[in-house]
Amino acid sequence: MEKFLKDYQEFVKSIAKKFDDPEKELMTWGLGISGEAGDVAGCIKKTISHKDGQLPGIKENLGDTLWYIVAICNFYNWNLEDVIKENTDKLNKRYSEGVFTEKAACKRERIDWNENKK
């Protein structure tokens, strides 16, 4: 799997648009995630609410969302496998005894990433 993720990350890098402005590049990839995630949500809504089977659309747009996620990893020179591992470690720690409704419920706690700059 590691080689596949690395190869996919290199593939994304090879076909991603080249930008002269790093801020515009990051904005494009970040907004791309939002757009594709919105398409996923739209397909799910149509599948459930309108009984209009959009499973292929859900799958395709999940892949497109992943493409943008990987583009951001490339922007910051992050290894996709490391990002996945860090997330897995965080979730294993949080849900070491399994997923419970009370653990998954909102605790009104939020990390303000801007506070970490101080």
N, C-alpha and C positions, 0 to 999 in steps of 0.2 A: 504494500500500500504506500509505503514511504516514497518509492520510486515513482509511482503513479502521481502522487501529489506534487512531487518536485517537477515531473514532466509537465503536468497541467499548469503549474505556476510558470514555467518557462514558456509554454505555449501562449498563455495569456500575455506575457511580456512581449512575445514576438508579434502579436497581432494588435496590441493596444496602440491607440493613436499617440503620436509623439507630440508633446506640448512644449512650447517655449516658456510658458508661465506655470511654475509649480502649483501656485494657488488655484489656477483654473483647472489644472489636471486633477488635483485632489477634490475640488468642488464637483467636477464632472463624475468622478467615480462615486463620491458620496451620494450625490443626487441620483445617480444611476441605480444605487441600491434601493432608494426610496421609490423610484418609479417602478422597478421590477417587483418589489415587495407589494406595491399597490396592485400590480397586475395579478400577483398570486392571490391577494385578497379578493379581487374582482372575480376571478375564476372560481374561487371557493364559494362566494356569494351566489354566483349563477348556478353552480352545481347544486347547492342546498336549497336556496330560495326559489329558483326558477326551474328546478328539475332539468336543467340544461347541462348534461354531462360535460364538464370542462377538465376532466382529469389530465388529458394531454397538455392543456394550457397550464395547469398547475405545475406539472413536471417541467415543462419547458421554461417557465418563468422562474422556478427555483434554480435551474441551471444558470439562467441569466443573472440572477441575484448573486449566485456564487461567483460568477465571472467578475462582477464588480468588487466583491469582497477580496478576491485574489488580486485585483488591480491595486487596491489600497495596500494590501500586504507588500506588493512589489514596490509601490511608491515609497514605503518606509523601509524597504529591504528586510522585511520580516519573513521568516520561513513559515509557510502555511501550517506545516506539521506542528511547529512550536505553538502557534496560536491555538490550534485544536487541542494540543496537550495541556496548555495552561487552562483552557476552558474546562477540559475534562477533570483536571486536578481540582479546580474550584468547585465544580459540581459534586465530585466525589466527597469533598470535605463537607460541603453544605448538606448533602443528602446521604451521608454515610450509612444511615439506617433505612434508606429507601425514601421515596417521595411520600410525604404526608401533607394533607391539605393545610394543616396549620403552618408547616414550614414553608409551603409555597405561597401562602397568603401574604398580601402586602402588609408590611410592618410599619409603613409610613417612614421607612428609612430610605434615604437616597444618598448616593455618593455624588458630591459636587466635585467633579474633576478639576474645576477651576481653583478650588481651595488648595489643591495639592501643589499649586504653583508657588505658594507663599513660602 
